[in-house]
Amino acid sequence: MSKLGVGLIGFGLSGQVFHTPFIRSHDQLDLRAVQSRQTEAVQAVAPEVDVVDNAASLMERQDIDLIVITAPNELHFPLSEQALQAGKHVLLEKPSVTRVDEMEALLALADARGLQFSVYQNRRYDGDFLTLRRLVDSAELGPLRHLDTRFDRFRPAVRDRWREQPGIGTGIFWDLGPHLLDQVLVLLGRPKTVQADIRALRPGSQTPDWFEVWLDYGDIQVTAGSTPFEAGDMRRFNARFERGSWQCWGLDPQEAALRDGAMPDRLQIADNGLQQATQFDADGRAEHRTVPAGDYRRFYQALVDSIVQGLPGPVAGDEARDLIKLLVLLEQSAQGGQRLPWTG
């Protein structure tokens, strides 16, 4: 079977760390061209790959089947639309788009052309989230009643990068919110009502750098948030069940290993002791555990299977649409200072 030709748009952190290693290590994918101004950086990693200066040239190539888009958020919709119209499958980096009608247009176009369109949600395959999902599904600790999910950092100074400058989909809410909230939707589905507070707290911030959101599921309550002022250990999850609770600290180590240059087949032997969890029973007895390894390779395998075998993609269209709807609804809640219902 011939390999799927891949064209990558953008070679920043996402393109370098979260996509190129997985594309180059997959036996059914062949990275053939990268659109980037960082020619030397691309060639240092993949000297056999063509480096081009405009996205249109990728769309025109007959040897490219899949376009992976990691450009700034404001370019996500037009580039995805262009790629689909050119007959290419598309993988779009989160947060995909910032309007529900744009997502619906891309899904309709992909369906009409018989193409796969997916959004990159690799953190569905974090070891901590997989563990939490197992606890919820198995009811080992009874029904879930209250979940805290956070992505905190210590970044008190504003940095000179496009994500922290005014624009479409910039700011920490659109950067980290898609990770946290996609996981919640996968775990629990659509909430009944939502509320959010989204602010810029750092001196000189031009975009939001802090948020807290509340999702009401009736008998389950969820809080999610991020602050740039967490100098201590981050409690990633605190899940309270009827017969105990589960707390997880730190981040899945796959990202750190990738940043250090590890290839995907080496991530599973990383020191998973970097992420610790504690499970409490109803009597308060604590059992300390390391979190089992996650596996980002599963995302790309699901994507390849959807293109080659026609299997469901790693992120269903209604899931991608629901996430954008939730993000927009929470932004509206923050702007109006009120709790809003999920409708439709």
Secondary structure, 3 states (H helix, E strand, C coil): CCCEEEEEECCCHHHHHHHHHHHHHCCCEEEEEEECCCHHHHHHHCCCCEEECCHHHHHHCCCCCEEEECCCHHHHHHHHHHHHHCCCEEEEECCCCCCHHHHHHHHHHHHHHCCCEEEECHHHHCHHHHHHHHHHHHCCCCCEEEEEEECCCECCCCCCCHHHCCCCCCCHHHHHHHHHHHHHHHHHCCCCEEEEEEECCCCCCCCCCEEEEEEECCCCEEEEEECCECCCCCEEEEEEECCEEEEEECCCCHHHHHHCCCCHHHHHHCCHHHCEEEEEECCCCEEEEECCCCCCHHHHHHHHHHHHCCCCCCCCHHHHHHHHHHHHHHHHHHHHCCCEECCC
